[in-house]
Amino acid sequence: MRIGFLINPWAGIGGTVALKGSDGEHIRSTALARGAQPRAQIKAQTMVQAFLNARLGDASIDWYSAAGSMGADVLAELKVPNVNVMPIAPPAQTEAADSHAALAWMLNQALDVLVFAGGDGTARDVFSVLGDKVPVIGIPAGVKIHSAVFAVTAHAAGEVLAGLVDGRITEVRREEVRDIDEAAFRKNQVRSTHFGDMLIPVAGEFMQQVKVGGIESDELVLSDIADWLESQLDPERLYLVGSGKTTATLMDHLNIANSLLGIDAIKAGQLIQGDCTEADLLALLADQDATAIVSIIGGQGHILGRGNPQFSPAVLACLGKENLWVIGSKGKLRSLAGRPLLIDSSDPGLDRQWAGLVTVITGFDDRVIYPLVAR
């Protein structure tokens, strides 16, 4: 499991001294002159301690943190192991550019989730770099908390993170990143702007969207998944569609012949190559990027290594975990009775790299986060 950790050390500095925000060096200097104390580290420390106290499992965790006051100091104080620190120390007066640099470094670490402490301005910084590539958990530490990507408290953020790491199912949904005009706010004018949406994990019951009589209909769910996938396909991108009934539904929606038990390469609504071998896939990946679409083996939980050996370690290394779409109904996930998804590519090192959290597409614009482990 790879957790990113970022603190905006100046978040909330203006709140206790009635400055209605913390943006800009002048505001921060004024806040300090009025006796304000930084509080973001305290909030972040509360989150980490709550996480450590709430953990139930023993999953391996690697932390990726900004240096010094932007994250590493808190983790060091709490003696958190396996911390990888960005090799650039932040200045005493950090700005948005420092957050952007740290986030760009973290994005290259193949994070499973990012936890950040700050307010709406920090959420905007996170969105500007990560977009919706990585689920986030916001620790509310700012003056302005209009965005819906924050936990209700710092303690709650730690409990949500513990649930993710321990494999308790959480929904994923898009929530708004919003910020207000601080200058207008100081004149008692509220001008809130929507800057975009990020993915957040939401603790909740597994079965939330049902079809008929409270029972999930596999046929309708597969149709919903296929409709959603069709709406997301980039005509300029290659897609490697794995075997199984679930993926076959997508091919049927696209009116493309499929090999059912093989892997088919499609692009722009056309079959590029059917029933591909490992060599075929490597040749296709040699000169173009691709996304693999795989389903779950019901009752077992394998997504790679069973029924699709063409996705060999060499192919997966070329592909990259970020280019994997996993699809399956919530009913199929429920059939696992809490057991994780499995990867068994025959390369233990690669399997460990890919282990962590994966997003499973379970309906039309409906996703859950689920643990993927290597045995």
Buried (B, 14 or more C-beta within 10 A) or exposed (E): BBBBBBBBBBBBBBBBBEBBBBBBEEBBEBBBEEEBEBBBBBBBBBBBBBBEEBBEEEBEBBBBBBBBBBBBBBBEEEEBEEBBBBEEBBEEEBBBEBBBBBBEBBBEBBBBBBBBBBBBBBBBBBBBBBEBEBBBBBBBBBBBBBBBBBBEBBBBBBBBBBBBBBBBBBBBBBBBBBBBBBEEBBEEEEEBEEBBBBBBBBEEEBEEEEBEEEEBBBEBBBBBBBBBBEEEBEEEBBBBBBBBEBBBBBBBBBEBEBBEEBBBBBBEEEBBBBBBBBEBBBEBBEEEEBBBBBBBBBEBBBBBBBBBBBBBBBBBBBBBBEBBBBBBBBBBBEBBEEBBBBBBBEBEEBBEBBBBBBBBBBBBEBBBBBBBBBE
